[in-house]
Amino acid sequence: MSLNDLMLNRRQALGLGAAALSALALVGCDDAEAPAPTTDDDAGEESQLDSAAYDELIASGFVATDDEIAASEWATAVREAGTLRVGGVQTSLLFSSLNEQDGKTRGFDAGLSQLLTRYILGDESKQEITQVTSDTRESVLQNDQVDTVFATYSINEDRMMLISFAGPYYTTQQSILVMADNTDINSLEDLAGKNVAAQSGSTGPSILEEYAPDAQVQEFKTDEEARTALSQGRVDAYVIDTAMQMGSMTRNPGRYRLAGEEFGPVDAYGIGLPLGSDGVAFVNAWLQRVEDEGLWEQLWQICIGDRAGISEAPVPPTIGV
């Protein structure tokens, strides 16, 4: 995978980067008093996902022909099993969040996984979700607990030695999240000597080691644990990719703010598959069609754009690069 190619795609996606950060920065300044943490069901109206539009879009997804399925051993095994086993999360507001009122998981990652389920099995509900963390995404694939992983899963060389990736389908960089009333941290340089949270198993710790070597990094297993530590004052800042930070800020208007500019290498999200699986070619062909037919753009708008006040979807990264 070429970093230069990803940077080109990243520049194409400035409609997401600059617009999103500006929109969310404004949201973060609306309320001087930080509200209590919220759930997806009781978050502010501006963060609510249009469930009807989302469900209609997923139901409009195309279905593979028998010949397309037969050409892939991976897809054939999934169709014969009658269920797509997905490694994912249900606590990422914009990407994959469980709505406890109707028991359905929705979001950008969840929607793509459901479109793939529909493509293979003709019914998006024929899906089984296994909860994963940053530390368990490889193992569930290696141990044949899941068929695929959709979990804001960054592609890197170490992981590619253990599993295979389809995609990428999304790009982002790192951002610094602080409490809205924090005036001490306004740039990457301000992290020196500060206690900074990062998620274990993510790319955050190694990126901080390179870009903020004087920060005191504390690792947490989940995004929720890291944000809780920030809210309780046990750390001064939290570093993870901007896409995750957007979810936190959309969920909690006025509670947090982003400090400084995005930094670090471009983070490309991929779809995890077993090492050497011919599912990579199958999923890439499906993903290309999702992009070509406008489903990627529509899903992004419903799950992210409409909720973050962004009217124009970014250009998706080139698949297979």
Secondary structure, DSSP 8 states (H G I E B T S, - for coil): --HHHHHHHHHHTHHHHHHHHHHHHHHHHS-SS------TTTS-GGG---HHHHHHHHHT-----HHHHHT-HHHHHHHHHT-EEEEE-SEETTTEEEETTTTEEESHHHHHHHHHHHHHHS-TT-EEEEE--TTTHHHHHHTTS-SEEEEEEE--HHHHTTEEEEEEEEEEEEEEEEETT--S--SGGGGTTSEEEEETTSSHHHHHHHH-TTSEEEEESSHHHHHHHHHTTSSSEEEEEHHHHHHHHHHSTTTEEE-S--EEEEEEEEEEEETT-THHHHHHHHHHHHHHTTHHHHHHIIIIIHHHT--S------TT-
